[in-house]
Amino acid sequence: MRILAISNRYPPWSIGGYEATAAGAIGALRAAGHTILVLTTLPDPSDRDATSDDPDLHRELRWYWHDHEFPALPLRATIALERSNAAVLRRHLGAFRPDAVLWWAMGGMSLSLLEHVRRAGVPAVGVVGDDWMVYAPQVDRWTRPWRGRRKLAAPLAERLAGVPARLDVDRAARWAFISHYTLDTARATGLRLADAAIIHPGVDQRRFEFRPPEPWSWRLLYCGRIDARKGIATAIEALCRVPTATLTVDGDGDRRHQGELRELAVRLGVGERVQFRSSERAAVADAYAAADAVVFPVRWKEPWGLVPLEAMATGRPVLATRAGGGAAEYLRDGENCLQFAPGDADALAAALERLATDGELCTRLVRGGRLTAARFTAERFHEQVEDELERAIRGA
């Protein structure tokens, strides 16, 4: 198959869970003998300082996101952005002639791209890993004005700008969601998504092998994107209740929030016990192995959450919030993790102390975690993405 994959923030500029999942699936498709061309967004100030020598990776798409915000954009600039992206897409469709388009993260991108591909009659599959179907229509500067009472003006806007102003998201692709939660959230917007599939991302069992634990020394790890919704502040606050514990925050993301977290640690008197770093993807397994426990303190409904599964595969107990979302589909309190209320630093500290003093509990959680991680593998996810693409091409 010849596949044109389109997504925002493709690695190595960003190494969040969604981006890593996309890169892993595309790597597996290439390893299976398929030809993949990746079209992604121009680097953003919030992206990592990184480069890639992949000749089939094209960073050409402009988007509405800028340094963790969606700034206002005048109509003329909006049309210019949309026309630029349309020209880039047409060029690659014409030159590459893909058998199918594979959509990934579309938040902050030109949603008109979906409609360009649909109207061109190119089969498409979309892997939906967050709630972009909810928020993207609100931040898309071009299609948003032509809904509601202004929808009758959409055909005229299309003719004048040369860019689709009306979207048929239901028919734009075969949609595959990473969790029941993300599908339910998308349907709540009014989309039918009648033939949507659920394909859960999973753990690369070769990279995240079981590592026997070291003697307990109160080493707590947060791994993932730095974002206020991730609840890292709760983990820092918990250190005040457990004076022997340390916390490593391993990841990148919102630099402003990282500054706030550093200030919080100093203000609470635990600054010397909090370490910030950003491991390369290849070293993440070592980061899990160096911890006694992994904290997943999210304050929002996580679409899925690979961090707990990776920690479980490595053999580290997980402390996670009851925030709901996709992670609630596999987290089981007392079976494969200990759970606490979002934002409750006291409960997190109490859970950490339970792990430190109850060896039987810790062993049970590790065993349950390894069984859970074995149910969700990256290999199975990659096979399902490939199956969806083949099905879409046959259907066309």
C-alpha positions as CSV (number, residue, x, y, z in Angstrom):
1,M,0.0,0.0,0.0
2,R,1.0,3.6,-0.6
3,I,-0.2,5.6,2.4
4,L,-0.2,9.4,2.9
5,A,-0.2,9.9,6.7
6,I,-1.3,13.4,7.9
7,S,-0.9,14.6,11.5
8,N,0.2,17.5,13.6
9,R,3.4,17.6,15.7
10,Y,5.0,14.4,14.2
11,P,8.1,13.2,16.1
12,P,10.8,14.0,16.9
13,W,9.6,17.5,17.3
14,S,7.1,16.2,19.9
15,I,7.2,12.9,21.8
16,G,3.9,12.8,23.6
17,G,1.9,9.6,23.8
18,Y,-0.3,10.3,20.7
19,E,2.7,11.3,18.6
20,A,4.7,8.3,19.7
21,T,1.7,6.1,18.9
22,A,1.4,7.5,15.4
23,A,5.2,7.2,14.7
24,G,5.1,3.6,16.0
25,A,2.3,2.6,13.8
26,I,3.8,4.2,10.7
27,G,7.1,2.5,11.5
28,A,5.3,-0.8,11.7
29,L,3.6,-0.2,8.3
30,R,6.9,0.6,6.7
31,A,8.5,-2.6,8.2
32,A,5.6,-4.5,6.7
33,G,6.6,-3.3,3.3
34,H,4.2,-0.4,2.8
35,T,5.3,2.9,1.4
36,I,4.4,5.8,3.8
37,L,4.8,9.5,3.2
38,V,4.2,11.7,6.3
39,L,2.8,15.2,5.9
40,T,2.8,17.2,9.2
41,T,2.8,20.7,10.6
42,L,5.6,23.2,10.7
43,P,7.5,23.3,14.0
44,D,5.9,25.3,16.7
45,P,7.7,27.3,19.5
46,S,6.4,24.7,22.0
47,D,8.0,21.8,20.1
48,R,11.3,20.1,21.0
49,D,14.5,21.2,19.4
50,A,15.0,18.1,17.1
51,T,15.7,17.2,13.5
52,S,14.9,14.2,11.3
53,D,16.7,12.8,8.3
54,D,13.5,10.9,7.1
55,P,13.2,11.8,3.4
56,D,9.5,10.9,3.4
57,L,8.7,13.3,6.2
58,H,7.4,16.7,5.0
59,R,6.8,19.5,7.5
60,E,4.8,21.9,5.4
61,L,1.3,22.4,6.9
62,R,0.5,25.6,8.6
63,W,-1.9,25.4,11.5
64,Y,-3.9,27.4,14.1
65,W,-2.0,26.3,17.2
66,H,0.8,28.6,18.4
67,D,2.7,28.0,21.7
68,H,-0.1,26.3,23.6
69,E,-2.8,28.8,22.3
70,F,-5.1,29.3,19.4
71,P,-4.7,33.0,18.7
72,A,-7.2,35.0,16.7
73,L,-6.5,35.3,12.9
74,P,-7.9,37.8,10.5
75,L,-10.0,36.5,7.6
76,R,-7.5,37.3,5.0
77,A,-4.7,35.5,6.9
78,T,-7.1,32.5,7.5
79,I,-7.8,32.2,3.8
80,A,-4.1,32.4,3.0
81,L,-3.3,29.6,5.5
82,E,-6.1,27.4,4.1
83,R,-5.1,28.0,0.5
84,S,-1.5,27.2,1.4
85,N,-2.4,23.9,3.0
86,A,-4.8,23.0,0.2
87,A,-2.0,23.5,-2.3
88,V,0.4,21.4,-0.3
89,L,-2.1,18.6,0.0
90,R,-3.0,18.7,-3.8
91,R,0.7,18.5,-4.7
92,H,1.4,15.4,-2.5
93,L,-1.8,13.7,-3.7
94,G,-0.8,14.3,-7.3
95,A,2.8,13.4,-6.9
96,F,2.6,10.5,-4.5
97,R,-0.8,9.1,-5.7
98,P,-1.6,7.3,-2.4
99,D,-3.9,4.3,-2.2
100,A,-5.3,5.8,1.0
101,V,-4.9,8.7,3.4
102,L,-4.2,8.0,7.1
103,W,-5.4,10.8,9.4
104,W,-4.0,11.1,12.9
105,A,-4.1,14.2,15.2
106,M,-6.1,17.0,13.6
107,G,-6.5,19.4,16.5
108,G,-5.6,22.9,15.4
109,M,-5.2,21.9,11.8
110,S,-7.2,22.9,8.7
111,L,-10.2,20.6,8.8
112,S,-10.9,21.5,5.2
113,L,-8.1,19.0,4.4
114,L,-10.5,16.2,5.4
115,E,-13.0,17.4,2.9
116,H,-10.5,17.9,0.2
117,V,-9.6,14.2,0.4
118,R,-13.2,13.0,0.6
119,R,-14.2,15.0,-2.4
120,A,-11.2,13.7,-4.3
121,G,-12.5,10.2,-3.7
122,V,-9.3,8.9,-2.0
123,P,-10.0,6.2,0.6
124,A,-9.1,7.4,4.2
125,V,-8.8,6.0,7.7
126,G,-8.7,8.2,10.7
127,V,-7.2,7.1,14.1
128,V,-8.6,9.3,16.7
129,G,-6.5,9.5,19.9
130,D,-7.9,12.6,21.6
131,D,-11.0,14.7,21.6
132,W,-10.1,16.8,18.5
133,M,-13.5,16.0,17.0
134,V,-14.9,18.1,19.9
135,Y,-12.6,21.1,20.1
136,A,-11.1,21.3,16.6
137,P,-14.3,22.6,15.0
138,Q,-14.3,25.4,17.6
139,V,-10.7,26.5,16.9
140,D,-10.7,26.1,13.1
141,R,-10.8,29.7,11.9
142,W,-12.1,28.8,8.4
143,T,-15.0,26.3,8.8
144,R,-16.3,27.7,12.1
145,P,-17.9,30.9,10.8
146,W,-20.0,28.9,8.2
147,R,-22.0,26.9,10.7
148,G,-25.3,27.7,12.3
149,R,-27.1,30.7,10.8
150,R,-24.3,31.4,8.4
151,K,-24.3,27.9,6.8
152,L,-26.3,29.1,3.8
153,A,-23.3,31.4,3.0
154,A,-20.9,28.4,3.0
155,P,-21.2,27.6,-0.7
156,L,-20.4,31.2,-1.7
157,A,-17.5,31.3,0.7
158,E,-16.1,28.1,-0.9
159,R,-16.4,29.6,-4.4
160,L,-14.7,32.8,-3.4
161,A,-11.9,31.2,-1.3
162,G,-11.5,28.0,-3.3
163,V,-11.4,26.1,0.0
164,P,-14.2,23.7,1.3
165,A,-16.2,25.4,4.0
166,R,-18.7,22.6,4.6
167,L,-17.5,19.3,6.2
168,D,-18.9,15.8,6.2
169,V,-16.8,14.3,9.0
170,D,-18.9,11.1,9.1
171,R,-18.1,10.2,5.5
172,A,-14.5,11.6,5.5
173,A,-12.9,8.4,6.6
174,R,-13.2,5.0,8.3
175,W,-12.8,6.2,11.9
176,A,-11.0,4.2,14.5
177,F,-10.9,5.4,18.1
178,I,-8.4,4.5,20.7
179,S,-11.0,4.0,23.5
180,H,-14.8,3.8,24.0
181,Y,-14.5,7.1,25.8
182,T,-13.1,9.0,22.8
183,L,-15.8,7.5,20.6
184,D,-18.6,8.4,23.0
185,T,-17.3,11.9,23.4
186,A,-17.2,12.4,19.6
187,R,-20.7,11.1,19.2
188,A,-21.9,13.5,21.8
189,T,-21.2,16.3,19.4
190,G,-23.9,14.9,17.0
191,L,-21.7,12.8,14.7
192,R,-23.1,9.4,13.9
193,L,-19.8,7.5,13.4
194,A,-21.9,4.4,12.7
195,D,-19.1,2.2,11.5
196,A,-16.4,3.4,13.9
197,A,-14.0,0.9,15.3
198,I,-12.2,0.7,18.7
199,I,-8.5,-0.1,18.5
200,H,-6.6,0.3,21.7
201,P,-2.9,1.4,21.6
202,G,-0.6,-0.9,23.5
203,V,2.9,-1.5,24.8
204,D,5.9,-2.5,22.8
205,Q,6.7,-5.7,24.7
206,R,10.3,-5.8,23.4
207,R,11.1,-2.3,24.7
208,F,9.2,-2.4,28.0
209,E,10.3,-5.7,29.4
210,F,9.9,-6.7,33.1
211,R,12.7,-5.4,35.2
212,P,13.1,-6.8,38.8
213,P,12.7,-4.0,41.3
214,E,15.6,-2.5,43.3
215,P,15.2,-2.2,47.1
216,W,12.5,0.3,47.9
217,S,13.9,3.8,48.3
218,W,10.8,6.1,47.8
219,R,11.6,7.0,44.2
220,L,8.4,8.3,42.5
221,L,8.2,8.9,38.7
222,Y,5.9,11.0,36.6
223,C,6.4,10.3,32.9
224,G,4.7,12.2,30.1
225,R,3.8,15.6,28.8
226,I,4.1,18.6,31.1
227,D,0.6,20.1,31.1
228,A,-1.6,21.5,33.9
229,R,-4.2,18.9,33.2
230,K,-1.7,16.1,34.0
231,G,-1.8,16.9,37.7
232,I,1.9,17.0,38.3
233,A,1.4,19.6,41.0
234,T,-0.5,17.0,43.1
235,A,2.6,14.7,43.0
236,I,4.8,17.6,44.2
237,E,2.4,18.5,47.0
238,A,2.4,14.8,48.1
239,L,6.1,15.0,48.9
240,C,5.3,17.3,51.8
241,R,3.4,14.4,53.4
242,V,6.2,11.9,52.7
243,P,9.5,13.5,53.7
244,T,11.7,10.6,52.4
245,A,10.2,10.5,48.9
246,T,11.6,12.0,45.7
247,L,9.9,12.7,42.5
248,T,11.3,12.7,38.9
249,V,9.3,14.5,36.3
250,D,10.4,13.1,33.0
251,G,8.9,14.8,29.9
252,D,8.5,18.0,28.1
253,G,5.6,20.2,27.0
254,D,4.4,23.5,28.4
255,R,7.5,25.4,29.5
256,R,5.5,28.0,31.4
257,H,3.8,25.3,33.5
258,Q,7.1,23.6,34.1
259,G,8.3,26.9,35.6
260,E,5.2,27.1,37.8
261,L,5.9,23.5,39.0
262,R,9.5,24.4,39.9
263,E,8.3,27.4,41.8
264,L,5.7,25.3,43.6
265,A,8.4,22.8,44.7
266,V,10.6,25.5,46.0
267,R,7.7,27.3,47.8
268,L,6.7,24.0,49.5
269,G,10.3,23.3,50.6
270,V,10.7,20.2,48.4
271,G,12.7,21.7,45.6
272,E,15.7,19.5,46.2
273,R,13.6,16.4,46.0
274,V,12.1,17.1,42.6
275,Q,14.1,16.5,39.4
276,F,13.0,17.6,36.0
277,R,14.4,15.9,32.9
278,S,13.3,14.8,29.4
279,S,14.5,11.3,28.4
280,E,14.7,10.3,24.8
281,R,12.1,7.8,23.8
282,A,14.6,4.9,23.8
283,A,15.5,5.6,27.4
284,V,11.9,5.8,28.8
285,A,12.0,2.1,29.9
286,D,15.1,2.8,31.9
287,A,13.3,5.7,33.6
288,Y,10.5,3.3,34.7
289,A,12.9,0.7,35.9
290,A,14.7,3.3,38.1
291,A,11.5,4.1,40.0
292,D,9.8,2.4,42.8
293,A,6.4,3.5,41.7
294,V,4.9,5.5,38.8
295,V,2.3,8.2,39.4
296,F,-0.4,9.0,36.9
297,P,-2.1,12.0,38.6
298,V,-4.2,13.3,35.8
299,R,-7.0,15.8,36.5
300,W,-8.8,15.4,33.2
301,K,-10.4,12.5,31.3
302,E,-7.3,11.0,29.6
303,P,-8.3,9.6,26.1
304,W,-6.4,6.4,26.8
305,G,-3.0,6.7,28.7
306,L,0.0,4.6,27.7
307,V,2.1,5.5,30.7
308,P,0.4,3.2,33.2
309,L,0.5,0.3,30.7
310,E,4.2,0.9,30.1
311,A,4.9,1.1,33.8
312,M,2.9,-2.1,34.4
313,A,4.8,-4.0,31.6
314,T,8.1,-2.9,33.3
315,G,6.9,-4.3,36.6
316,R,6.3,-1.0,38.5
317,P,3.3,-0.4,40.7
318,V,1.0,2.5,39.4
319,L,-0.7,5.2,41.5
320,A,-3.5,6.7,39.4
321,T,-6.4,9.1,39.8
322,R,-10.0,8.2,39.3
323,A,-10.4,10.8,36.6
324,G,-12.4,8.6,34.2
325,G,-11.8,8.8,30.5
326,G,-10.1,6.0,28.5
327,A,-7.8,5.0,31.3
328,A,-10.8,3.9,33.3
329,E,-11.3,1.1,30.8
330,Y,-8.3,-0.8,32.1
331,L,-7.3,0.7,35.5
332,R,-8.6,-1.4,38.4
333,D,-8.1,-0.1,42.0
334,G,-6.5,-2.8,44.2
335,E,-5.9,-5.1,41.2
336,N,-3.4,-3.4,38.9
337,C,-3.0,0.0,40.6
338,L,-3.9,2.1,43.6
339,Q,-6.3,5.0,42.8
340,F,-7.0,8.3,44.5
341,A,-9.2,11.3,43.8
342,P,-7.8,13.9,41.3
343,G,-5.9,16.7,43.1
344,D,-5.9,14.8,46.5
345,A,-2.2,15.0,47.5
346,D,-3.0,13.4,50.9
347,A,-4.6,10.4,49.3
348,L,-1.6,10.0,47.0
349,A,0.8,10.2,49.9
350,A,-1.2,7.6,51.8
351,A,-1.2,5.3,48.8
352,L,2.6,5.6,48.4
353,E,3.1,4.7,52.1
354,R,0.8,1.7,51.6
355,L,3.1,0.5,48.8
356,A,6.2,1.0,50.9
357,T,4.9,-1.0,53.9
358,D,2.8,-3.7,52.3
359,G,4.9,-6.0,50.2
360,E,2.0,-8.4,49.5
361,L,0.0,-5.5,48.1
362,C,2.9,-4.3,45.9
363,T,3.4,-7.8,44.5
364,R,-0.3,-8.2,43.7
365,L,-0.4,-4.9,41.9
366,V,2.7,-5.7,39.9
367,R,1.3,-9.1,38.9
368,G,-2.1,-7.6,38.0
369,G,-0.4,-4.8,36.0
370,R,1.7,-7.2,34.0
371,L,-1.4,-9.2,33.1
372,T,-3.2,-6.0,32.0
373,A,-0.2,-4.8,29.9
374,A,-0.1,-8.1,28.1
375,R,-3.7,-7.6,26.9
376,F,-2.8,-4.3,25.1
377,T,0.2,-4.7,22.8
378,A,1.6,-2.4,20.2
379,E,1.8,-5.3,17.7
380,R,-1.9,-5.9,17.9
381,F,-2.6,-2.1,17.5
382,H,-0.4,-1.9,14.4
383,E,-2.1,-4.9,12.9
384,Q,-5.5,-3.3,13.4
385,V,-4.4,0.0,11.8
386,E,-3.2,-2.0,8.8
387,D,-6.5,-4.0,8.7
388,E,-8.5,-0.7,8.7
389,L,-6.4,0.6,5.8
390,E,-6.9,-2.5,3.7
391,R,-10.6,-2.5,4.4
392,A,-10.9,1.1,3.4
393,I,-9.1,0.5,0.1
394,R,-11.2,-2.6,-0.7
395,G,-14.4,-0.7,0.1
396,A,-13.4,2.1,-2.4
